[in-house]
Amino acid sequence: MKILSLFLVLLVSACTYSAGDNGVNRQDCSQVERVCIHGVYSEWFQENGDLACTCVGG
């Protein structure tokens, strides 16, 4: 049920996950990627070197 709730939040908000100055670790983006079943998952490094990822659509 928690996974479904997380998926719905990601699906509705289509947000970008970024932890600001601390960056995002691979585990965080792995979680976003796992719940991004019907969306488009993207991952990139920002200009400051921080990892960011997103799940859009669905």
C-alpha positions as CSV (number, residue, x, y, z in Angstrom):
1,M,0.0,0.0,0.0
2,K,2.9,2.4,0.8
3,I,4.4,1.7,-2.6
4,L,1.1,2.5,-4.3
5,S,0.7,5.7,-2.4
6,L,4.3,6.8,-3.4
7,F,3.6,5.9,-7.0
8,L,0.4,7.9,-7.0
9,V,2.2,10.9,-5.5
10,L,4.9,10.7,-8.2
11,L,2.4,10.2,-10.9
12,V,0.2,13.1,-10.0
13,S,3.0,15.6,-9.2
14,A,5.4,14.5,-12.0
15,C,8.0,16.1,-9.8
16,T,11.8,16.2,-10.0
17,Y,13.6,14.6,-7.1
18,S,16.7,16.5,-6.0
19,A,18.2,16.9,-2.5
20,G,19.6,20.3,-3.2
21,D,23.2,20.9,-2.0
22,N,23.6,17.3,-0.7
23,G,22.7,15.7,-4.1
24,V,20.7,12.5,-4.4
25,N,22.2,9.1,-3.8
26,R,21.6,6.2,-6.1
27,Q,19.3,4.5,-3.7
28,D,16.9,7.5,-3.8
29,C,16.7,7.5,-7.6
30,S,16.5,3.7,-7.6
31,Q,13.3,4.1,-5.5
32,V,11.9,6.7,-7.9
33,E,12.8,4.4,-10.9
34,R,11.1,1.4,-9.2
35,V,7.7,3.2,-8.8
36,C,7.9,4.8,-12.2
37,I,6.0,2.0,-13.9
38,H,3.9,3.9,-16.4
39,G,5.9,7.1,-16.6
40,V,9.2,8.1,-18.2
41,Y,12.2,7.9,-15.8
42,S,15.1,10.3,-16.3
43,E,18.3,10.8,-14.4
44,W,21.0,13.4,-14.8
45,F,23.7,15.4,-13.1
46,Q,23.1,19.1,-12.5
47,E,25.7,21.7,-13.2
48,N,26.8,21.6,-9.6
49,G,27.4,17.9,-9.8
50,D,24.3,16.8,-7.8
51,L,22.3,13.8,-9.1
52,A,18.7,14.5,-10.0
53,C,16.0,12.2,-11.3
54,T,12.3,12.4,-12.3
55,C,9.3,10.3,-13.3
56,V,7.0,12.1,-15.6
57,G,3.7,11.0,-17.1
58,G,1.9,7.8,-16.9
